[in-house]
Amino acid sequence: MRQHNPRHFSHDSSVSHPITFTNEKGNKLQVQIVNDSTVRVLHNAPQLRLPNYTLADDRTPPNFTSEVDDEDKKLTITTSILRIVVNFKKDLHIAWYVQSHPDVLLREDLPNRAYPMDLATGAVWHYMKRLEGDMYYGLGERTGDLNLKGRRFRLERMDCMGYDAETSDPLYKFCPFYLTLSKHTKNAHGIFYNNLSRTTVDLGNENDALWGPYHYYHAEVGPLDYYILFGPSVQDVIEGFASLMGKPDHLPPRYSFGYLASSMGYAEAHNAQTLLECFPDLCRQHDIPCDGLHLSSGYTIDEVTKQRYVFTWNKKRFPNPIDLMIKLKNAGIHVFANIKPWLLENHPHYQGLKDLHGFIWNEEDNIPGEITQWSGGAGESASCAYIDFTSKNGFDWWKEKVKTKLLMYGLEGLWNDNNEFTMLDDTYTFANEVISTTNLHHPLPLYRTESAVVGTPLQTLLMAQASYEAMREYAPSKRPFVITRSATPFIHKFVAQTWSGDNFTSWKSVKFNIPMGISAGLSIFPGAYGHDVGGFAGPKPGPELFV
Protein backbone atom coordinates (compact mmCIF):
# COMPACT_ATOMS: atom_id res chain seq x y z
CA MET A 1 0.00 0.00 0.00
CA ARG A 2 1.15 3.52 -0.80
CA GLN A 3 -1.40 6.12 0.29
CA HIS A 4 -1.07 9.43 -1.50
CA ASN A 5 -3.27 12.26 -0.19
CA PRO A 6 -3.79 14.85 -2.95
CA ARG A 7 -3.12 18.50 -2.10
CA HIS A 8 -3.00 22.01 -3.49
CA PHE A 9 -6.47 22.14 -5.00
CA SER A 10 -7.87 25.26 -6.63
CA HIS A 11 -11.50 26.17 -7.12
CA ASP A 12 -12.45 26.22 -10.80
CA SER A 13 -14.62 29.33 -10.90
CA SER A 14 -15.39 28.79 -14.59
CA VAL A 15 -17.75 25.94 -13.63
CA SER A 16 -20.78 27.01 -11.63
CA HIS A 17 -22.15 23.51 -11.09
CA PRO A 18 -21.03 20.91 -10.20
CA ILE A 19 -18.68 22.88 -7.95
CA THR A 20 -15.24 21.77 -9.08
CA PHE A 21 -11.74 21.66 -7.58
CA THR A 22 -8.59 20.58 -9.42
CA ASN A 23 -4.86 20.38 -8.84
CA GLU A 24 -1.81 20.26 -11.09
CA LYS A 25 -1.51 16.48 -10.86
CA GLY A 26 -4.87 15.92 -12.52
CA ASN A 27 -7.00 15.29 -9.46
CA LYS A 28 -10.55 16.55 -9.72
CA LEU A 29 -13.16 16.74 -6.96
CA GLN A 30 -16.73 17.72 -7.83
CA VAL A 31 -19.64 18.53 -5.53
CA GLN A 32 -23.05 18.13 -7.17
CA ILE A 33 -26.21 19.36 -5.46
CA VAL A 34 -28.81 16.69 -6.29
CA ASN A 35 -31.52 18.29 -4.16
CA ASP A 36 -31.76 20.26 -0.93
CA SER A 37 -30.85 17.23 1.19
CA THR A 38 -28.79 15.05 -1.19
CA VAL A 39 -25.29 15.86 -2.41
CA ARG A 40 -22.93 13.84 -4.57
CA VAL A 41 -19.14 14.01 -4.33
CA LEU A 42 -16.80 12.57 -6.96
CA HIS A 43 -13.02 12.45 -6.59
CA ASN A 44 -11.19 11.29 -9.68
CA ALA A 45 -7.58 11.06 -10.80
CA PRO A 46 -5.85 10.02 -14.03
CA GLN A 47 -4.11 7.08 -12.31
CA LEU A 48 -7.34 5.19 -11.52
CA ARG A 49 -8.22 2.01 -13.43
CA LEU A 50 -11.91 2.58 -14.16
CA PRO A 51 -12.87 4.90 -17.02
CA ASN A 52 -12.41 8.48 -15.90
CA TYR A 53 -15.80 10.15 -15.74
CA THR A 54 -17.05 13.50 -14.48
CA LEU A 55 -20.33 14.83 -13.19
CA ALA A 56 -22.23 16.97 -15.67
CA ASP A 57 -24.64 19.81 -15.03
CA ASP A 58 -27.28 18.10 -17.17
CA ARG A 59 -30.33 19.41 -15.37
CA THR A 60 -31.47 22.42 -13.39
CA PRO A 61 -30.05 22.09 -9.87
CA PRO A 62 -32.08 23.10 -6.84
CA ASN A 63 -31.55 26.56 -5.41
CA PHE A 64 -28.25 26.87 -3.58
CA THR A 65 -25.62 29.51 -2.96
CA SER A 66 -21.86 29.25 -2.89
CA GLU A 67 -19.39 31.69 -1.40
CA VAL A 68 -15.61 31.56 -1.69
CA ASP A 69 -13.18 32.85 0.93
CA ASP A 70 -9.99 33.21 -1.09
CA GLU A 71 -7.88 34.09 1.92
CA ASP A 72 -8.81 31.07 4.07
CA LYS A 73 -9.32 28.86 1.00
CA LYS A 74 -12.84 27.86 1.93
CA LEU A 75 -15.95 27.51 -0.17
CA THR A 76 -19.33 27.36 1.56
CA ILE A 77 -22.35 25.82 -0.16
CA THR A 78 -25.78 26.49 1.30
CA THR A 79 -29.08 24.81 0.52
CA SER A 80 -32.33 25.23 2.43
CA ILE A 81 -31.28 22.24 4.59
CA LEU A 82 -27.49 21.83 4.46
CA ARG A 83 -24.37 23.95 4.82
CA ILE A 84 -21.26 22.38 3.29
CA VAL A 85 -17.81 23.86 3.91
CA VAL A 86 -15.03 22.76 1.54
CA ASN A 87 -11.58 23.52 2.96
CA PHE A 88 -8.81 23.50 0.35
CA LYS A 89 -5.99 25.49 1.93
CA LYS A 90 -3.55 22.55 2.08
CA ASP A 91 -5.32 19.32 1.35
CA LEU A 92 -9.06 19.19 0.66
CA HIS A 93 -11.63 18.11 3.22
CA ILE A 94 -15.33 18.78 3.68
CA ALA A 95 -17.39 19.61 6.77
CA TRP A 96 -21.18 19.17 6.77
CA TYR A 97 -23.74 21.02 8.88
CA VAL A 98 -27.52 21.12 9.09
CA GLN A 99 -29.32 24.46 9.10
CA SER A 100 -31.37 23.38 12.12
CA HIS A 101 -28.14 22.82 14.13
CA PRO A 102 -25.74 25.33 12.50
CA ASP A 103 -22.92 24.91 15.03
CA VAL A 104 -23.02 21.11 15.33
CA LEU A 105 -21.07 18.98 12.87
CA LEU A 106 -23.12 16.48 10.93
CA ARG A 107 -19.97 14.83 9.57
CA GLU A 108 -16.44 15.92 8.67
CA ASP A 109 -13.64 14.50 6.58
CA LEU A 110 -10.37 13.76 8.36
CA PRO A 111 -8.00 16.66 7.58
CA ASN A 112 -4.74 15.71 5.81
CA ARG A 113 -6.09 12.22 5.07
CA ALA A 114 -9.56 12.68 3.58
CA TYR A 115 -9.17 11.32 0.03
CA PRO A 116 -5.98 9.27 -0.33
CA MET A 117 -5.36 6.85 -3.17
CA ASP A 118 -2.78 4.25 -4.12
CA LEU A 119 -1.23 5.39 -7.39
CA ALA A 120 0.07 1.90 -8.17
CA THR A 121 -3.12 -0.13 -7.64
CA GLY A 122 -5.86 2.47 -8.11
CA ALA A 123 -7.28 1.87 -4.62
CA VAL A 124 -9.13 4.75 -2.93
CA TRP A 125 -10.01 5.69 0.64
CA HIS A 126 -12.36 8.08 2.38
CA TYR A 127 -11.39 8.95 5.96
CA MET A 128 -13.85 10.78 8.24
CA LYS A 129 -13.79 11.94 11.82
CA ARG A 130 -15.69 9.65 14.18
CA LEU A 131 -18.05 11.90 16.09
CA GLU A 132 -18.97 11.07 19.66
CA GLY A 133 -22.41 9.54 20.00
CA ASP A 134 -22.80 8.56 16.33
CA MET A 135 -24.39 5.17 15.66
CA TYR A 136 -24.20 3.27 12.38
CA TYR A 137 -26.71 0.99 10.66
CA GLY A 138 -27.01 -0.79 7.31
CA LEU A 139 -24.25 -2.15 5.03
CA GLY A 140 -26.70 -4.72 3.72
CA GLU A 141 -26.57 -8.03 5.56
CA ARG A 142 -24.35 -7.90 8.65
CA THR A 143 -23.89 -10.07 11.74
CA GLY A 144 -24.15 -8.95 15.35
CA ASP A 145 -26.09 -6.05 16.83
CA LEU A 146 -28.06 -3.61 14.74
CA ASN A 147 -25.67 -0.77 15.68
CA LEU A 148 -22.44 -1.48 13.78
CA LYS A 149 -20.31 0.99 15.75
CA GLY A 150 -16.82 -0.27 16.57
CA ARG A 151 -16.69 -2.95 13.88
CA ARG A 152 -14.89 -3.45 10.58
CA PHE A 153 -16.49 -5.20 7.60
CA ARG A 154 -15.21 -6.65 4.33
CA LEU A 155 -17.77 -6.07 1.62
CA GLU A 156 -17.00 -9.24 -0.26
CA ARG A 157 -19.23 -12.29 -0.89
CA MET A 158 -18.60 -15.88 0.12
CA ASP A 159 -20.48 -19.15 0.48
CA CYS A 160 -20.31 -18.91 4.28
CA MET A 161 -22.47 -21.90 5.27
CA GLY A 162 -22.90 -22.27 9.02
CA TYR A 163 -21.75 -18.72 9.73
CA ASP A 164 -21.80 -17.30 13.26
CA ALA A 165 -24.73 -14.84 13.21
CA GLU A 166 -23.03 -12.69 15.86
CA THR A 167 -19.47 -12.39 14.55
CA SER A 168 -18.87 -13.81 11.05
CA ASP A 169 -17.72 -11.60 8.18
CA PRO A 170 -17.98 -11.48 5.21
CA LEU A 171 -21.37 -12.93 4.31
CA TYR A 172 -23.33 -13.25 1.06
CA LYS A 173 -24.30 -9.72 0.10
CA PHE A 174 -22.70 -6.43 -0.95
CA CYS A 175 -24.05 -2.97 -0.14
CA PRO A 176 -21.77 0.04 0.54
CA PHE A 177 -24.53 2.12 2.14
CA TYR A 178 -24.91 2.91 5.81
CA LEU A 179 -26.92 5.27 7.92
CA THR A 180 -25.55 7.44 10.74
CA LEU A 181 -27.79 8.50 13.63
CA SER A 182 -26.59 11.22 15.99
CA LYS A 183 -27.25 10.52 19.66
CA HIS A 184 -27.11 14.27 20.40
CA THR A 185 -29.22 15.86 17.65
CA LYS A 186 -31.27 12.75 16.72
CA ASN A 187 -30.59 13.68 13.09
CA ALA A 188 -29.98 10.87 10.60
CA HIS A 189 -28.05 10.86 7.36
CA GLY A 190 -26.82 8.18 4.97
CA ILE A 191 -23.81 7.70 2.77
CA PHE A 192 -23.79 5.54 -0.36
CA TYR A 193 -20.54 4.71 -2.15
CA ASN A 194 -21.34 4.14 -5.80
CA ASN A 195 -18.67 1.52 -6.48
CA LEU A 196 -18.87 -2.28 -6.97
CA SER A 197 -15.22 -2.92 -6.13
CA ARG A 198 -14.14 -5.11 -3.21
CA THR A 199 -14.55 -2.88 -0.18
CA THR A 200 -13.69 -2.45 3.50
CA VAL A 201 -15.73 -0.26 5.83
CA ASP A 202 -14.31 0.47 9.30
CA LEU A 203 -16.77 2.06 11.72
CA GLY A 204 -14.41 2.60 14.63
CA ASN A 205 -12.61 -0.72 14.96
CA GLU A 206 -9.27 0.89 14.06
CA ASN A 207 -7.56 3.48 16.28
CA ASP A 208 -4.47 5.58 15.69
CA ALA A 209 -3.56 8.25 18.28
CA LEU A 210 -1.99 10.48 15.64
CA TRP A 211 -5.27 10.96 13.81
CA GLY A 212 -7.78 10.86 16.65
CA PRO A 213 -11.08 8.95 16.34
CA TYR A 214 -11.93 8.18 12.72
CA HIS A 215 -13.74 5.75 10.47
CA TYR A 216 -13.10 5.00 6.83
CA TYR A 217 -14.17 3.47 3.53
CA HIS A 218 -11.70 1.67 1.25
CA ALA A 219 -12.29 0.35 -2.28
CA GLU A 220 -9.66 -1.65 -4.13
CA VAL A 221 -10.45 0.22 -7.37
CA GLY A 222 -11.60 3.84 -7.64
CA PRO A 223 -12.90 6.41 -8.27
CA LEU A 224 -14.37 7.66 -5.01
CA ASP A 225 -17.99 8.48 -5.80
CA TYR A 226 -20.42 8.98 -2.91
CA TYR A 227 -23.77 10.47 -1.99
CA ILE A 228 -24.71 12.15 1.29
CA LEU A 229 -28.44 11.81 2.00
CA PHE A 230 -29.76 13.87 4.91
CA GLY A 231 -32.95 13.02 6.82
CA PRO A 232 -33.55 14.40 9.38
CA SER A 233 -35.42 11.17 10.20
CA VAL A 234 -34.33 7.62 9.43
CA GLN A 235 -37.42 7.30 7.25
CA ASP A 236 -36.39 10.38 5.25
CA VAL A 237 -32.92 8.92 4.63
CA ILE A 238 -34.32 5.57 3.49
CA GLU A 239 -36.81 7.29 1.20
CA GLY A 240 -33.96 9.31 -0.32
CA PHE A 241 -31.85 6.19 -0.82
CA ALA A 242 -34.82 4.33 -2.30
CA SER A 243 -35.30 7.17 -4.78
CA LEU A 244 -31.66 6.81 -5.80
CA MET A 245 -31.93 3.02 -6.16
CA GLY A 246 -35.19 3.16 -8.14
CA LYS A 247 -38.40 1.22 -7.79
CA PRO A 248 -38.78 -2.50 -8.59
CA ASP A 249 -39.74 -3.21 -12.17
CA HIS A 250 -42.74 -5.23 -11.05
CA LEU A 251 -44.85 -6.25 -8.09
CA PRO A 252 -44.17 -9.78 -6.84
CA PRO A 253 -46.79 -12.41 -7.70
CA ARG A 254 -49.54 -12.83 -5.11
CA TYR A 255 -48.60 -16.41 -4.30
CA SER A 256 -45.15 -15.29 -3.11
CA PHE A 257 -46.74 -13.85 0.05
CA GLY A 258 -47.90 -17.30 1.14
CA TYR A 259 -46.02 -20.22 2.66
CA LEU A 260 -43.20 -21.28 0.32
CA ALA A 261 -41.85 -24.69 1.27
CA SER A 262 -38.21 -25.68 0.97
CA SER A 263 -36.31 -28.88 1.69
CA MET A 264 -33.18 -30.23 0.04
CA GLY A 265 -34.24 -33.73 1.02
CA TYR A 266 -37.00 -34.06 -1.57
CA ALA A 267 -34.85 -33.44 -4.65
CA GLU A 268 -31.98 -35.51 -3.24
CA ALA A 269 -34.15 -38.63 -2.87
CA HIS A 270 -33.99 -41.44 -5.45
CA ASN A 271 -37.80 -41.28 -5.74
CA ALA A 272 -38.01 -37.47 -5.70
CA GLN A 273 -40.92 -37.11 -8.12
CA THR A 274 -43.05 -39.61 -6.19
CA LEU A 275 -42.37 -37.82 -2.91
CA LEU A 276 -43.20 -34.42 -4.38
CA GLU A 277 -46.41 -35.69 -5.93
CA CYS A 278 -47.47 -36.70 -2.40
CA PHE A 279 -46.48 -33.36 -0.91
CA PRO A 280 -49.82 -31.55 -1.50
CA ASP A 281 -51.67 -34.37 0.29
CA LEU A 282 -49.32 -34.03 3.28
CA CYS A 283 -50.00 -30.30 3.40
CA ARG A 284 -53.75 -30.91 3.40
CA GLN A 285 -53.42 -33.66 5.99
CA HIS A 286 -51.68 -31.29 8.38
CA ASP A 287 -53.84 -28.30 7.41
CA ILE A 288 -50.88 -26.32 6.06
CA PRO A 289 -51.70 -23.99 3.16
CA CYS A 290 -48.78 -23.96 0.72
CA ASP A 291 -48.37 -21.66 -2.29
CA GLY A 292 -44.90 -22.52 -3.50
CA LEU A 293 -41.98 -24.92 -3.41
CA HIS A 294 -38.25 -24.25 -3.78
CA LEU A 295 -36.86 -27.10 -5.90
CA SER A 296 -33.28 -27.69 -4.74
CA SER A 297 -30.50 -28.63 -7.15
CA GLY A 298 -30.85 -32.38 -6.63
CA TYR A 299 -32.88 -32.46 -9.83
CA THR A 300 -29.66 -31.71 -11.77
CA ILE A 301 -27.52 -34.56 -10.37
CA ASP A 302 -26.13 -36.81 -13.10
CA GLU A 303 -26.73 -40.51 -12.37
CA VAL A 304 -23.28 -41.54 -13.62
CA THR A 305 -20.93 -38.84 -12.27
CA LYS A 306 -23.11 -37.86 -9.28
CA GLN A 307 -22.31 -34.22 -10.09
CA ARG A 308 -24.71 -31.28 -10.48
CA TYR A 309 -25.17 -29.97 -14.01
CA VAL A 310 -27.32 -26.84 -14.14
CA PHE A 311 -30.12 -26.92 -16.76
CA THR A 312 -30.19 -30.74 -16.87
CA TRP A 313 -32.72 -33.17 -15.36
CA ASN A 314 -32.10 -36.43 -13.54
CA LYS A 315 -34.69 -38.58 -15.30
CA LYS A 316 -34.39 -41.36 -12.73
CA ARG A 317 -35.41 -39.07 -9.89
CA PHE A 318 -37.75 -37.04 -12.10
CA PRO A 319 -39.01 -39.33 -14.90
CA ASN A 320 -41.61 -36.78 -16.06
CA PRO A 321 -40.93 -33.29 -14.67
CA ILE A 322 -43.58 -31.64 -16.88
CA ASP A 323 -46.26 -33.93 -15.45
CA LEU A 324 -45.01 -33.19 -11.92
CA MET A 325 -45.28 -29.43 -12.45
CA ILE A 326 -48.85 -29.82 -13.75
CA LYS A 327 -49.87 -31.83 -10.68
CA LEU A 328 -48.31 -29.36 -8.26
CA LYS A 329 -49.82 -26.38 -10.10
CA ASN A 330 -53.26 -28.02 -9.94
CA ALA A 331 -52.75 -28.30 -6.18
CA GLY A 332 -52.00 -24.57 -6.02
CA ILE A 333 -48.25 -25.00 -5.56
CA HIS A 334 -45.88 -22.99 -7.77
CA VAL A 335 -42.33 -24.34 -8.19
CA PHE A 336 -39.05 -22.37 -8.30
CA ALA A 337 -35.92 -24.06 -9.66
CA ASN A 338 -32.48 -23.72 -8.07
CA ILE A 339 -29.90 -22.59 -10.65
CA LYS A 340 -26.18 -21.95 -10.18
CA PRO A 341 -23.95 -19.70 -12.34
CA TRP A 342 -21.16 -22.12 -13.23
CA LEU A 343 -20.59 -25.14 -15.42
CA LEU A 344 -18.37 -28.00 -14.27
CA GLU A 345 -15.69 -28.87 -16.80
CA ASN A 346 -17.46 -32.17 -17.60
CA HIS A 347 -20.87 -30.49 -17.96
CA PRO A 348 -22.42 -31.51 -21.31
CA HIS A 349 -22.67 -27.85 -22.38
CA TYR A 350 -19.23 -26.72 -21.13
CA GLN A 351 -17.40 -26.99 -24.44
CA GLY A 352 -20.15 -25.25 -26.37
CA LEU A 353 -20.15 -22.24 -24.05
CA LYS A 354 -16.35 -22.24 -24.02
CA ASP A 355 -16.37 -21.98 -27.82
CA LEU A 356 -18.68 -18.97 -27.46
CA HIS A 357 -16.32 -17.30 -24.95
CA GLY A 358 -19.29 -17.19 -22.60
CA PHE A 359 -17.25 -17.75 -19.43
CA ILE A 360 -15.28 -15.38 -17.24
CA TRP A 361 -11.95 -15.67 -19.01
CA ASN A 362 -8.30 -16.39 -18.22
CA GLU A 363 -6.58 -14.15 -20.78
CA GLU A 364 -3.10 -15.37 -19.90
CA ASP A 365 -3.84 -18.96 -21.01
CA ASN A 366 -6.79 -18.10 -23.31
CA ILE A 367 -9.12 -20.51 -21.50
CA PRO A 368 -12.11 -20.11 -19.16
CA GLY A 369 -11.14 -18.83 -15.72
CA GLU A 370 -10.87 -22.01 -13.67
CA ILE A 371 -12.36 -22.02 -10.18
CA THR A 372 -13.29 -24.74 -7.70
CA GLN A 373 -16.93 -25.06 -6.73
CA TRP A 374 -19.40 -27.44 -5.16
CA SER A 375 -19.97 -30.38 -7.49
CA GLY A 376 -22.02 -33.12 -5.86
CA GLY A 377 -22.48 -34.19 -2.26
CA ALA A 378 -21.44 -32.46 0.96
CA GLY A 379 -17.82 -31.35 0.78
CA GLU A 380 -17.36 -32.46 -2.82
CA SER A 381 -15.87 -30.01 -5.32
CA ALA A 382 -14.50 -29.91 -8.84
CA SER A 383 -13.04 -27.55 -11.43
CA CYS A 384 -15.50 -25.33 -13.27
CA ALA A 385 -15.93 -21.82 -14.69
CA TYR A 386 -18.40 -19.03 -14.00
CA ILE A 387 -20.69 -17.90 -16.79
CA ASP A 388 -19.81 -14.33 -17.75
CA PHE A 389 -23.07 -12.39 -17.60
CA THR A 390 -21.29 -9.33 -19.01
CA SER A 391 -20.70 -11.40 -22.16
CA LYS A 392 -23.52 -11.20 -24.68
CA ASN A 393 -23.07 -14.87 -25.53
CA GLY A 394 -23.08 -15.92 -21.89
CA PHE A 395 -26.05 -13.69 -21.04
CA ASP A 396 -28.12 -14.95 -24.00
CA TRP A 397 -27.13 -18.58 -23.41
CA TRP A 398 -28.44 -18.35 -19.84
CA LYS A 399 -31.76 -16.87 -20.95
CA GLU A 400 -32.24 -19.53 -23.61
CA LYS A 401 -31.57 -22.36 -21.14
CA VAL A 402 -33.93 -20.84 -18.56
CA LYS A 403 -36.71 -20.83 -21.14
CA THR A 404 -36.13 -24.24 -22.75
CA LYS A 405 -35.02 -26.29 -19.73
CA LEU A 406 -37.17 -24.80 -16.96
CA LEU A 407 -40.00 -22.49 -17.97
CA MET A 408 -41.16 -24.78 -20.79
CA TYR A 409 -41.28 -27.57 -18.21
CA GLY A 410 -43.79 -25.60 -16.14
CA LEU A 411 -41.57 -24.04 -13.49
CA GLU A 412 -42.75 -20.57 -12.47
CA GLY A 413 -39.85 -19.07 -10.56
CA LEU A 414 -36.05 -18.95 -10.62
CA TRP A 415 -33.84 -19.36 -7.59
CA ASN A 416 -30.43 -17.81 -8.33
CA ASP A 417 -28.22 -19.62 -5.83
CA ASN A 418 -24.50 -19.73 -4.99
CA ASN A 419 -24.17 -16.48 -6.96
CA GLU A 420 -21.47 -14.74 -4.92
CA PHE A 421 -18.92 -15.11 -7.78
CA THR A 422 -16.06 -15.67 -5.35
CA MET A 423 -12.76 -15.92 -7.24
CA LEU A 424 -9.14 -16.20 -6.17
CA ASP A 425 -7.68 -14.53 -9.27
CA ASP A 426 -8.61 -10.91 -9.94
CA THR A 427 -6.88 -11.00 -13.33
CA TYR A 428 -9.67 -13.11 -14.83
CA THR A 429 -11.54 -10.89 -17.24
CA PHE A 430 -15.10 -9.78 -17.99
CA ALA A 431 -16.25 -9.07 -21.57
CA ASN A 432 -18.27 -6.00 -20.46
CA GLU A 433 -20.63 -6.22 -23.44
CA VAL A 434 -23.97 -6.30 -21.57
CA ILE A 435 -25.29 -3.07 -20.11
CA SER A 436 -27.56 -3.18 -17.10
CA THR A 437 -31.07 -1.91 -17.81
CA THR A 438 -31.11 -0.18 -14.42
CA ASN A 439 -29.43 3.18 -13.91
CA LEU A 440 -26.21 2.59 -11.97
CA HIS A 441 -25.47 6.35 -11.94
CA HIS A 442 -21.98 5.84 -13.34
CA PRO A 443 -20.52 4.46 -16.58
CA LEU A 444 -18.85 1.08 -16.83
CA PRO A 445 -16.22 0.08 -19.41
CA LEU A 446 -17.48 -1.33 -22.69
CA TYR A 447 -14.29 -3.29 -23.32
CA ARG A 448 -12.72 -6.36 -21.69
CA THR A 449 -11.17 -5.68 -18.28
CA GLU A 450 -9.89 -7.60 -15.30
CA SER A 451 -12.65 -8.59 -12.92
CA ALA A 452 -11.26 -6.37 -10.14
CA VAL A 453 -11.80 -3.26 -12.25
CA VAL A 454 -15.61 -3.44 -12.35
CA GLY A 455 -16.22 -5.78 -9.41
CA THR A 456 -17.88 -9.18 -9.16
CA PRO A 457 -21.19 -7.75 -7.80
CA LEU A 458 -21.90 -6.75 -11.40
CA GLN A 459 -22.12 -10.45 -12.29
CA THR A 460 -24.68 -11.05 -9.54
CA LEU A 461 -26.75 -8.10 -10.74
CA LEU A 462 -26.66 -9.15 -14.40
CA MET A 463 -27.47 -12.76 -13.52
CA ALA A 464 -30.63 -11.44 -11.84
CA GLN A 465 -31.38 -9.32 -14.92
CA ALA A 466 -30.91 -12.31 -17.25
CA SER A 467 -33.24 -14.50 -15.18
CA TYR A 468 -35.81 -11.70 -14.97
CA GLU A 469 -35.70 -10.96 -18.70
CA ALA A 470 -36.06 -14.64 -19.59
CA MET A 471 -39.25 -14.85 -17.53
CA ARG A 472 -40.65 -11.61 -18.95
CA GLU A 473 -39.95 -12.73 -22.50
CA TYR A 474 -41.40 -16.19 -21.98
CA ALA A 475 -44.61 -15.05 -20.26
CA PRO A 476 -45.06 -11.27 -20.75
CA SER A 477 -48.41 -11.19 -18.93
CA LYS A 478 -47.08 -12.85 -15.75
CA ARG A 479 -45.16 -11.24 -12.90
CA PRO A 480 -41.66 -12.77 -12.73
CA PHE A 481 -40.55 -14.35 -9.48
CA VAL A 482 -36.77 -14.37 -9.04
CA ILE A 483 -35.05 -15.34 -5.79
CA THR A 484 -31.40 -14.61 -5.02
CA ARG A 485 -28.97 -15.58 -2.29
CA SER A 486 -26.36 -12.94 -2.98
CA ALA A 487 -27.49 -9.35 -3.49
CA THR A 488 -26.15 -5.97 -4.58
CA PRO A 489 -27.44 -2.40 -4.84
CA PHE A 490 -30.17 -2.12 -7.51
CA ILE A 491 -30.91 -5.88 -7.54
CA HIS A 492 -34.40 -5.30 -6.09
CA LYS A 493 -35.33 -4.05 -9.57
CA PHE A 494 -35.36 -7.67 -10.74
CA VAL A 495 -35.59 -9.81 -7.60
CA ALA A 496 -38.58 -10.30 -5.30
CA GLN A 497 -37.05 -12.44 -2.55
CA THR A 498 -33.81 -13.12 -0.73
CA TRP A 499 -32.77 -14.68 2.57
CA SER A 500 -29.94 -14.79 5.07
CA GLY A 501 -28.33 -17.86 3.57
CA ASP A 502 -27.18 -21.12 5.12
CA ASN A 503 -27.35 -20.17 8.78
CA PHE A 504 -26.51 -22.41 11.74
CA THR A 505 -29.21 -24.15 13.75
CA SER A 506 -29.32 -22.33 17.10
CA TRP A 507 -31.29 -19.83 19.13
CA LYS A 508 -28.30 -17.51 18.72
CA SER A 509 -28.91 -17.46 14.97
CA VAL A 510 -32.57 -16.60 15.54
CA LYS A 511 -31.52 -13.72 17.82
CA PHE A 512 -28.99 -12.16 15.46
CA ASN A 513 -30.79 -12.93 12.20
CA ILE A 514 -33.43 -10.40 13.33
CA PRO A 515 -31.11 -7.33 13.23
CA MET A 516 -29.52 -8.81 10.09
CA GLY A 517 -32.91 -8.63 8.36
CA ILE A 518 -33.48 -5.07 9.58
CA SER A 519 -30.08 -4.04 8.18
CA ALA A 520 -31.01 -5.61 4.85
CA GLY A 521 -34.27 -3.68 4.81
CA LEU A 522 -32.51 -0.39 5.56
CA SER A 523 -30.26 -1.14 2.57
CA ILE A 524 -33.16 -1.48 0.08
CA PHE A 525 -32.63 -5.18 -0.48
CA PRO A 526 -35.62 -7.14 -1.83
CA GLY A 527 -38.59 -6.68 0.49
CA ALA A 528 -39.30 -10.39 0.96
CA TYR A 529 -36.26 -11.07 3.16
CA GLY A 530 -36.39 -14.21 5.27
CA HIS A 531 -34.41 -16.74 7.25
CA ASP A 532 -34.13 -20.49 7.67
CA VAL A 533 -35.74 -20.32 11.13
CA GLY A 534 -34.88 -23.93 11.88
CA GLY A 535 -31.36 -23.42 10.57
CA PHE A 536 -29.63 -24.96 7.55
CA ALA A 537 -26.26 -26.13 8.88
CA GLY A 538 -25.80 -27.90 12.17
CA PRO A 539 -27.99 -30.20 14.26
CA LYS A 540 -31.63 -30.96 13.60
CA PRO A 541 -33.74 -28.26 15.31
CA GLY A 542 -36.01 -29.10 18.19
CA PRO A 543 -39.77 -28.47 17.82
CA GLU A 544 -39.70 -25.16 19.70
CA LEU A 545 -36.82 -23.72 17.65
CA PHE A 546 -38.36 -24.93 14.39
CA VAL A 547 -41.65 -23.09 14.91
Helices and strands as residue ranges (DSSP letters): E 3-4, E 10-11, E 19-22, E 28-35, E 38-44, E 65-69, E 74-78, E 82-87, E 93-98, E 101-108, E 117-118, E 124-129, E 134-138, E 152-155, E 177-182, E 188-193, E 199-202, E 214-219, E 224-230, H 234-245, G 254-257, E 260-262, H 264-268, H 272-285, E 292-295, G 297-300, H 321-330, E 334-339, E 342-344, H 350-355, E 361-362, E 367-368, E 370-374, E 381-386, H 392-405, G 407-409, E 413-416, E 429-430, E 449-450, H 451-454, H 457-474, E 482-484, G 491-493, E 497-499, H 507-522, E 528-530, H 543-546
